[in-house]
Amino acid sequence: MPTAGANVYVSSGSDEKIEKALKLGAKGAYNYKKQATYPDLWKTKGGFDLVIDSAGGDQINGFIKVLKPRGKIVFYGATNGLPSKLDLYRMFWNQLSLLGTTMGSDHEFGEMLTFVSKHQLRPLIDSIRPFSKIVESFPDITKSNKVGKIVFQI
């Protein structure tokens, strides 16, 4: 798991995924279905500089609690919906940033391709399937137990 010098911690509701992330080089991991995580994470790690999230929802406030001052939350999805509240007091007191993002500009995409090529990054692949199986693969795409992307060959 190339980290560009970062100490990467992951969260998952799956012990199998956590094991895989640790084998790939994650510094630490926690199972959010088994642990009272946010207070323990902050005490153990001293806080985080950056949280990257794809789900949104009320867990955003947990992330706010584990960030160091001037920390950032970058989110690119909201599958858990909107938060019912947002801890604005802690955000302004600790000078935190909440940034939504999508795919970036054409220029940024080119920079990303250069970075991936330079560092020989390879995506984690769950499975490779023929394009003719795409419709019957939809249920598999939504399952949370896969590790990596499903690739369709043309």
Z-matrix of the N, CA and C atoms (Angstrom, degrees):
N
C 1 1.450
C 2 1.522 1 107.65
N 3 1.331 2 119.23 1 96.27
C 4 1.461 3 121.26 2 178.18
C 5 1.523 4 109.85 3 -62.18
N 6 1.326 5 116.54 4 133.30
C 7 1.451 6 120.13 5 -173.81
C 8 1.521 7 113.68 6 -122.15
N 9 1.320 8 118.06 7 -1.01
C 10 1.473 9 122.34 8 -179.16
C 11 1.526 10 110.73 9 52.99
N 12 1.332 11 116.45 10 36.86
C 13 1.453 12 121.15 11 177.95
C 14 1.511 13 115.25 12 86.03
N 15 1.308 14 118.40 13 -0.62
C 16 1.465 15 121.80 14 -179.04
C 17 1.525 16 110.84 15 -85.62
N 18 1.319 17 115.79 16 150.67
C 19 1.456 18 121.30 17 168.45
C 20 1.519 19 106.59 18 -89.66
N 21 1.318 20 116.75 19 110.36
C 22 1.458 21 122.01 20 -173.25
C 23 1.522 22 109.98 21 -100.12
N 24 1.319 23 115.33 22 129.10
C 25 1.460 24 123.36 23 173.66
C 26 1.517 25 107.06 24 -118.61
N 27 1.330 26 116.76 25 144.16
C 28 1.458 27 120.37 26 -178.19
C 29 1.522 28 109.91 27 -125.92
N 30 1.322 29 114.92 28 158.33
C 31 1.454 30 120.75 29 173.25
C 32 1.519 31 108.40 30 -128.24
N 33 1.305 32 114.84 31 147.16
C 34 1.458 33 121.20 32 178.48
C 35 1.517 34 108.10 33 -160.32
N 36 1.299 35 116.29 34 158.76
C 37 1.454 36 121.41 35 172.44
C 38 1.516 37 110.87 36 -92.73
N 39 1.322 38 117.81 37 7.59
C 40 1.462 39 123.21 38 -175.55
C 41 1.525 40 110.73 39 -123.18
N 42 1.328 41 116.65 40 120.89
C 43 1.464 42 120.19 41 176.67
C 44 1.521 43 111.31 42 -62.32
N 45 1.332 44 117.61 43 -34.29
C 46 1.468 45 121.57 44 178.92
C 47 1.531 46 110.62 45 -61.68
N 48 1.324 47 116.64 46 -44.22
C 49 1.464 48 120.08 47 179.11
C 50 1.525 49 111.06 48 -67.13
N 51 1.318 50 116.49 49 -37.07
C 52 1.463 51 120.38 50 178.39
C 53 1.527 52 110.07 51 -63.40
N 54 1.329 53 117.17 52 -45.62
C 55 1.473 54 120.83 53 177.61
C 56 1.516 55 111.00 54 -57.41
N 57 1.338 56 116.30 55 -44.22
C 58 1.459 57 121.26 56 -179.43
C 59 1.530 58 110.74 57 -62.24
N 60 1.343 59 117.13 58 -44.73
C 61 1.467 60 121.12 59 -179.89
C 62 1.524 61 111.05 60 -62.60
N 63 1.322 62 116.80 61 -40.75
C 64 1.469 63 120.02 62 179.11
C 65 1.525 64 110.73 63 -65.86
N 66 1.333 65 117.03 64 -39.83
C 67 1.468 66 120.61 65 177.86
C 68 1.527 67 111.25 66 -65.27
N 69 1.323 68 116.39 67 -31.14
C 70 1.463 69 121.04 68 179.63
C 71 1.523 70 112.51 69 -81.41
N 72 1.333 71 117.94 70 -6.33
C 73 1.454 72 119.92 71 174.18
C 74 1.511 73 117.18 72 118.86
N 75 1.334 74 118.57 73 3.58
C 76 1.466 75 119.14 74 176.34
C 77 1.525 76 108.86 75 -60.76
N 78 1.309 77 116.65 76 141.06
C 79 1.472 78 122.10 77 -179.02
C 80 1.526 79 111.23 78 -71.94
N 81 1.331 80 116.65 79 -31.35
C 82 1.454 81 121.36 80 -179.72
C 83 1.514 82 110.15 81 -164.26
N 84 1.325 83 115.45 82 167.87
C 85 1.461 84 120.44 83 -178.45
C 86 1.518 85 109.46 84 -156.79
N 87 1.322 86 115.51 85 158.26
C 88 1.452 87 119.23 86 174.16
C 89 1.519 88 109.94 87 -145.01
N 90 1.312 89 114.82 88 150.56
C 91 1.461 90 122.21 89 178.41
C 92 1.521 91 107.22 90 -97.77
N 93 1.335 92 117.27 91 109.14
C 94 1.456 93 121.07 92 -176.37
C 95 1.527 94 113.05 93 -69.18
N 96 1.335 95 117.68 94 -11.69
C 97 1.465 96 120.05 95 176.57
C 98 1.526 97 111.71 96 -85.98
N 99 1.330 98 117.30 97 -15.14
C 100 1.461 99 120.94 98 -174.67
C 101 1.520 100 114.41 99 -114.59
N 102 1.327 101 118.35 100 -19.92
C 103 1.453 102 120.29 101 -170.67
C 104 1.523 103 112.14 102 -120.23
N 105 1.316 104 116.28 103 147.15
C 106 1.465 105 121.66 104 168.20
C 107 1.522 106 105.49 105 -81.15
N 108 1.302 107 116.05 106 86.20
C 109 1.454 108 121.63 107 -159.29
C 110 1.522 109 116.65 108 -80.55
N 111 1.317 110 119.24 109 -47.79
C 112 1.459 111 119.20 110 -166.02
C 113 1.528 112 114.01 111 -59.92
N 114 1.332 113 120.27 112 -49.88
C 115 1.468 114 118.05 113 178.29
C 116 1.527 115 111.78 114 -63.62
N 117 1.314 116 117.42 115 -40.11
C 118 1.462 117 121.45 116 -179.47
C 119 1.525 118 111.39 117 -65.30
N 120 1.309 119 117.12 118 -40.44
C 121 1.461 120 120.55 119 179.43
C 122 1.519 121 111.28 120 -61.65
N 123 1.314 122 116.32 121 -46.08
C 124 1.456 123 118.51 122 -177.39
C 125 1.519 124 110.34 123 -65.02
N 126 1.326 125 117.62 124 -43.66
C 127 1.470 126 120.84 125 -179.70
C 128 1.526 127 110.88 126 -64.10
N 129 1.326 128 116.71 127 -42.61
C 130 1.462 129 120.86 128 -175.30
C 131 1.518 130 111.68 129 -72.58
N 132 1.298 131 118.05 130 -43.75
C 133 1.458 132 121.89 131 -172.06
C 134 1.524 133 113.35 132 -101.86
N 135 1.314 134 118.51 133 -9.42
C 136 1.460 135 120.53 134 -179.29
C 137 1.505 136 113.61 135 76.69
N 138 1.296 137 117.31 136 13.71
C 139 1.448 138 121.34 137 179.51
C 140 1.521 139 112.46 138 97.83
N 141 1.311 140 115.31 139 164.84
C 142 1.455 141 121.63 140 -177.08
C 143 1.525 142 109.61 141 -121.81
N 144 1.325 143 115.37 142 150.69
C 145 1.460 144 121.54 143 177.34
C 146 1.526 145 111.86 144 -83.84
N 147 1.332 146 115.98 145 -30.43
C 148 1.464 147 121.03 146 -172.86
C 149 1.520 148 109.90 147 -148.47
N 150 1.324 149 116.04 148 136.35
C 151 1.456 150 122.72 149 171.22
C 152 1.527 151 106.67 150 -122.26
N 153 1.321 152 116.59 151 130.16
C 154 1.465 153 121.91 152 175.70
C 155 1.516 154 106.55 153 -111.92
N 156 1.331 155 116.61 154 124.72
C 157 1.460 156 121.66 155 -171.83
C 158 1.518 157 111.13 156 -133.47
N 159 1.322 158 115.27 157 142.89
C 160 1.466 159 119.97 158 177.95
C 161 1.516 160 112.93 159 -113.49
N 162 1.335 161 118.82 160 -2.70
C 163 1.458 162 119.77 161 -170.17
C 164 1.521 163 114.93 162 -108.29
N 165 1.322 164 118.59 163 -31.24
C 166 1.464 165 120.40 164 -178.81
C 167 1.520 166 111.19 165 70.24
N 168 1.323 167 116.65 166 -146.46
C 169 1.461 168 121.46 167 179.79
C 170 1.518 169 111.97 168 73.69
N 171 1.324 170 115.11 169 -164.66
C 172 1.458 171 121.02 170 -175.06
C 173 1.524 172 113.89 171 -69.39
N 174 1.322 173 118.28 172 -13.88
C 175 1.464 174 118.93 173 178.62
C 176 1.527 175 111.94 174 -66.46
N 177 1.309 176 118.35 175 -16.16
C 178 1.471 177 121.81 176 177.38
C 179 1.527 178 109.99 177 -54.92
N 180 1.328 179 117.69 178 -40.56
C 181 1.462 180 120.13 179 -179.37
C 182 1.526 181 111.75 180 -66.89
N 183 1.330 182 117.92 181 -31.74
C 184 1.459 183 120.86 182 173.41
C 185 1.511 184 110.78 183 -64.96
N 186 1.330 185 116.71 184 -39.45
C 187 1.463 186 120.32 185 178.24
C 188 1.530 187 110.58 186 -64.89
N 189 1.324 188 116.05 187 -40.20
C 190 1.469 189 120.42 188 178.40
C 191 1.527 190 109.84 189 -57.81
N 192 1.327 191 116.69 190 -36.73
C 193 1.475 192 120.76 191 -178.29
C 194 1.526 193 113.07 192 -70.93
N 195 1.329 194 119.25 193 -26.37
C 196 1.472 195 120.34 194 -176.76
C 197 1.526 196 113.35 195 -98.07
N 198 1.331 197 117.56 196 -1.13
C 199 1.463 198 119.67 197 179.05
C 200 1.524 199 111.80 198 -80.17
N 201 1.320 200 114.49 199 143.67
C 202 1.462 201 120.95 200 170.78
C 203 1.529 202 107.94 201 -72.76
N 204 1.341 203 117.79 202 162.37
C 205 1.467 204 119.10 203 173.44
C 206 1.537 205 110.59 204 -53.84
N 207 1.328 206 115.60 205 140.42
C 208 1.462 207 125.36 206 -177.12
C 209 1.535 208 112.70 207 68.58
N 210 1.329 209 116.77 208 16.41
C 211 1.455 210 120.62 209 178.15
C 212 1.518 211 112.06 210 -72.79
N 213 1.326 212 114.83 211 169.87
C 214 1.466 213 121.04 212 -176.43
C 215 1.528 214 110.99 213 -132.99
N 216 1.316 215 115.26 214 143.39
C 217 1.460 216 122.17 215 167.98
C 218 1.519 217 105.57 216 -114.66
N 219 1.328 218 116.23 217 123.17
C 220 1.460 219 121.39 218 175.11
C 221 1.522 220 106.16 219 -112.74
N 222 1.333 221 116.29 220 125.18
C 223 1.461 222 119.00 221 -179.74
C 224 1.517 223 110.55 222 -125.99
N 225 1.323 224 114.38 223 145.03
C 226 1.461 225 120.19 224 -177.29
C 227 1.521 226 112.13 225 -130.30
N 228 1.309 227 116.73 226 23.18
C 229 1.452 228 120.52 227 177.45
C 230 1.508 229 109.88 228 -171.85
N 231 1.323 230 115.13 229 171.26
C 232 1.463 231 120.58 230 -179.39
C 233 1.526 232 110.05 231 -147.76
N 234 1.329 233 116.25 232 47.09
C 235 1.469 234 119.15 233 -178.65
C 236 1.527 235 112.21 234 -64.75
N 237 1.339 236 118.06 235 -23.02
C 238 1.474 237 120.98 236 174.60
C 239 1.522 238 111.81 237 -90.24
N 240 1.314 239 117.28 238 5.74
C 241 1.458 240 121.32 239 177.72
C 242 1.516 241 113.10 240 83.83
N 243 1.327 242 114.60 241 -163.43
C 244 1.458 243 121.67 242 -178.41
C 245 1.527 244 109.88 243 -88.31
N 246 1.337 245 117.59 244 149.16
C 247 1.469 246 118.48 245 174.42
C 248 1.528 247 109.76 246 -69.00
N 249 1.326 248 116.64 247 143.73
C 250 1.467 249 119.92 248 179.34
C 251 1.524 250 110.77 249 -71.77
N 252 1.334 251 116.19 250 -23.33
C 253 1.464 252 122.29 251 175.03
C 254 1.523 253 106.99 252 -153.03
N 255 1.314 254 116.18 253 167.25
C 256 1.458 255 121.26 254 179.33
C 257 1.528 256 107.51 255 -136.26
N 258 1.319 257 117.80 256 127.47
C 259 1.459 258 123.09 257 -176.44
C 260 1.529 259 110.16 258 -75.89
N 261 1.325 260 115.46 259 74.89
C 262 1.460 261 120.85 260 -178.41
C 263 1.522 262 112.26 261 -64.51
N 264 1.327 263 117.42 262 -33.17
C 265 1.464 264 119.83 263 179.70
C 266 1.522 265 110.92 264 -59.01
N 267 1.323 266 117.18 265 -50.26
C 268 1.473 267 120.92 266 -179.46
C 269 1.527 268 109.97 267 -66.37
N 270 1.352 269 116.35 268 -35.30
C 271 1.467 270 119.32 269 -179.70
C 272 1.521 271 111.20 270 -62.68
N 273 1.341 272 117.44 271 -48.54
C 274 1.466 273 116.90 272 -177.23
C 275 1.522 274 111.18 273 -75.44
N 276 1.333 275 118.07 274 -34.70
C 277 1.462 276 119.27 275 -178.85
C 278 1.530 277 111.13 276 -64.34
N 279 1.336 278 116.69 277 -38.94
C 280 1.474 279 121.18 278 -179.64
C 281 1.526 280 112.87 279 -94.50
N 282 1.322 281 117.24 280 4.99
C 283 1.460 282 123.09 281 178.37
C 284 1.529 283 111.22 282 54.77
N 285 1.330 284 115.72 283 50.60
C 286 1.460 285 122.15 284 -178.24
C 287 1.520 286 110.75 285 -87.94
N 288 1.327 287 115.68 286 156.05
C 289 1.462 288 121.63 287 177.36
C 290 1.521 289 109.42 288 -120.07
N 291 1.309 290 115.42 289 138.83
C 292 1.461 291 123.45 290 174.97
C 293 1.518 292 106.31 291 -119.83
N 294 1.335 293 116.48 292 116.30
C 295 1.462 294 121.06 293 -172.73
C 296 1.515 295 110.18 294 -125.62
N 297 1.313 296 116.42 295 121.54
C 298 1.457 297 121.27 296 171.90
C 299 1.517 298 109.29 297 -88.59
N 300 1.324 299 116.35 298 146.76
C 301 1.456 300 119.20 299 -178.36
C 302 1.525 301 110.53 300 -146.51
N 303 1.302 302 115.57 301 157.92
C 304 1.462 303 121.98 302 173.37
C 305 1.523 304 107.39 303 -122.07
N 306 1.285 305 117.66 304 -126.82
C 307 1.462 306 120.61 305 -174.14
C 308 1.525 307 113.69 306 -93.25
N 309 1.304 308 120.04 307 -11.69
C 310 1.454 309 120.99 308 -178.55
C 311 1.523 310 111.76 309 86.24
N 312 1.316 311 115.06 310 -177.57
C 313 1.468 312 121.74 311 -177.54
C 314 1.529 313 110.60 312 -86.00
N 315 1.327 314 116.77 313 171.45
C 316 1.469 315 121.51 314 175.50
C 317 1.531 316 109.98 315 -60.67
N 318 1.330 317 116.58 316 -40.03
C 319 1.469 318 120.81 317 179.07
C 320 1.534 319 110.50 318 -62.51
N 321 1.327 320 116.78 319 -45.51
C 322 1.468 321 120.51 320 179.50
C 323 1.532 322 111.35 321 -64.58
N 324 1.321 323 116.73 322 -35.25
C 325 1.463 324 120.60 323 177.30
C 326 1.535 325 109.51 324 -62.71
N 327 1.328 326 116.29 325 -42.71
C 328 1.464 327 120.61 326 177.01
C 329 1.527 328 111.93 327 -62.46
N 330 1.333 329 117.06 328 -41.15
C 331 1.467 330 120.97 329 176.74
C 332 1.525 331 111.20 330 -62.97
N 333 1.325 332 116.15 331 -38.85
C 334 1.460 333 120.39 332 178.54
C 335 1.524 334 110.46 333 -64.55
N 336 1.323 335 117.75 334 -43.14
C 337 1.465 336 120.72 335 178.72
C 338 1.527 337 111.12 336 -62.68
N 339 1.333 338 117.09 337 -40.38
C 340 1.464 339 121.06 338 177.10
C 341 1.521 340 110.46 339 -62.23
N 342 1.337 341 117.67 340 -43.76
C 343 1.462 342 122.67 341 179.25
C 344 1.530 343 110.70 342 -62.51
N 345 1.323 344 116.75 343 -45.99
C 346 1.470 345 121.57 344 -179.73
C 347 1.523 346 110.32 345 -61.88
N 348 1.321 347 117.14 346 -42.64
C 349 1.459 348 121.27 347 179.29
C 350 1.526 349 111.44 348 -66.96
N 351 1.322 350 116.84 349 -47.11
C 352 1.465 351 121.51 350 -178.64
C 353 1.521 352 111.93 351 -59.25
N 354 1.327 353 116.83 352 -41.73
C 355 1.471 354 121.24 353 -175.94
C 356 1.530 355 113.17 354 -96.45
N 357 1.342 356 116.20 355 5.38
C 358 1.468 357 121.98 356 177.37
C 359 1.533 358 112.11 357 52.70
N 360 1.336 359 116.18 358 44.85
C 361 1.457 360 120.80 359 178.79
C 362 1.521 361 109.68 360 -74.93
N 363 1.291 362 115.90 361 139.88
C 364 1.459 363 121.87 362 178.39
C 365 1.515 364 108.71 363 -126.23
N 366 1.319 365 117.86 364 130.91
C 367 1.468 366 119.79 365 179.99
C 368 1.527 367 110.67 366 -68.03
N 369 1.313 368 114.36 367 153.86
C 370 1.454 369 121.13 368 175.46
C 371 1.527 370 107.49 369 -82.56
N 372 1.325 371 116.98 370 122.33
C 373 1.465 372 122.24 371 -175.46
C 374 1.525 373 109.85 372 -108.37
N 375 1.327 374 116.03 373 125.79
C 376 1.466 375 121.58 374 174.69
C 377 1.521 376 109.82 375 -77.02
N 378 1.342 377 115.51 376 -49.42
C 379 1.461 378 119.93 377 -179.61
C 380 1.520 379 109.81 378 -161.72
N 381 1.337 380 114.83 379 157.67
C 382 1.465 381 122.13 380 175.76
C 383 1.518 382 106.37 381 -118.24
N 384 1.328 383 115.88 382 127.58
C 385 1.460 384 121.04 383 -175.29
C 386 1.524 385 110.29 384 -131.75
N 387 1.333 386 116.37 385 154.80
C 388 1.469 387 118.13 386 175.41
C 389 1.531 388 110.30 387 -68.93
N 390 1.316 389 115.50 388 146.84
C 391 1.460 390 120.66 389 -179.86
C 392 1.526 391 111.92 390 -56.92
N 393 1.309 392 116.94 391 -30.00
C 394 1.472 393 120.97 392 -179.89
C 395 1.529 394 112.46 393 -63.44
N 396 1.340 395 118.23 394 -14.86
C 397 1.476 396 122.93 395 -178.94
C 398 1.529 397 112.53 396 -99.80
N 399 1.332 398 117.11 397 10.80
C 400 1.463 399 119.32 398 -173.47
C 401 1.528 400 112.48 399 -62.83
N 402 1.318 401 118.47 400 -43.96
C 403 1.468 402 120.57 401 -176.90
C 404 1.521 403 110.69 402 -64.42
N 405 1.318 404 117.52 403 -45.33
C 406 1.462 405 119.45 404 -179.56
C 407 1.525 406 112.62 405 -72.95
N 408 1.341 407 117.75 406 -9.36
C 409 1.465 408 121.45 407 178.35
C 410 1.523 409 112.97 408 -89.58
N 411 1.337 410 118.26 409 -10.69
C 412 1.455 411 120.15 410 -178.44
C 413 1.524 412 113.70 411 -51.53
N 414 1.326 413 120.61 412 -44.80
C 415 1.476 414 118.81 413 178.10
C 416 1.531 415 112.50 414 -59.46
N 417 1.340 416 117.55 415 -35.36
C 418 1.467 417 120.53 416 179.27
C 419 1.520 418 111.81 417 -69.24
N 420 1.326 419 117.25 418 -33.70
C 421 1.460 420 121.77 419 -178.78
C 422 1.525 421 110.05 420 -62.46
N 423 1.323 422 118.15 421 -35.17
C 424 1.463 423 121.38 422 -176.89
C 425 1.521 424 113.83 423 -86.04
N 426 1.325 425 118.38 424 -8.17
C 427 1.474 426 120.69 425 -179.17
C 428 1.524 427 110.33 426 -72.06
N 429 1.325 428 115.28 427 139.88
C 430 1.463 429 119.68 428 -178.16
C 431 1.519 430 112.93 429 -86.20
N 432 1.331 431 118.85 430 -4.20
C 433 1.467 432 120.17 431 -175.80
C 434 1.524 433 113.69 432 -87.07
N 435 1.325 434 118.40 433 -6.67
C 436 1.467 435 118.62 434 -179.14
C 437 1.526 436 109.95 435 -78.48
N 438 1.321 437 115.08 436 150.65
C 439 1.457 438 121.70 437 177.39
C 440 1.520 439 106.55 438 -119.46
N 441 1.311 440 117.07 439 108.07
C 442 1.452 441 121.18 440 -177.59
C 443 1.518 442 111.57 441 105.26
N 444 1.294 443 114.97 442 -178.10
C 445 1.463 444 122.88 443 -175.63
C 446 1.519 445 111.19 444 -93.74
N 447 1.329 446 114.69 445 151.65
C 448 1.463 447 120.83 446 171.45
C 449 1.528 448 106.37 447 -94.78
N 450 1.319 449 115.96 448 125.35
C 451 1.464 450 122.45 449 -177.23
C 452 1.516 451 108.62 450 -109.40
N 453 1.339 452 116.03 451 137.17
C 454 1.463 453 121.20 452 177.11
C 455 1.523 454 108.77 453 -112.63
N 456 1.324 455 116.00 454 126.94
C 457 1.461 456 121.58 455 179.08
C 458 1.503 457 109.96 456 -91.44
N 459 1.318 458 114.91 457 138.41
C 460 1.458 459 120.69 458 176.45
C 461 1.506 460 107.79 459 -98.85
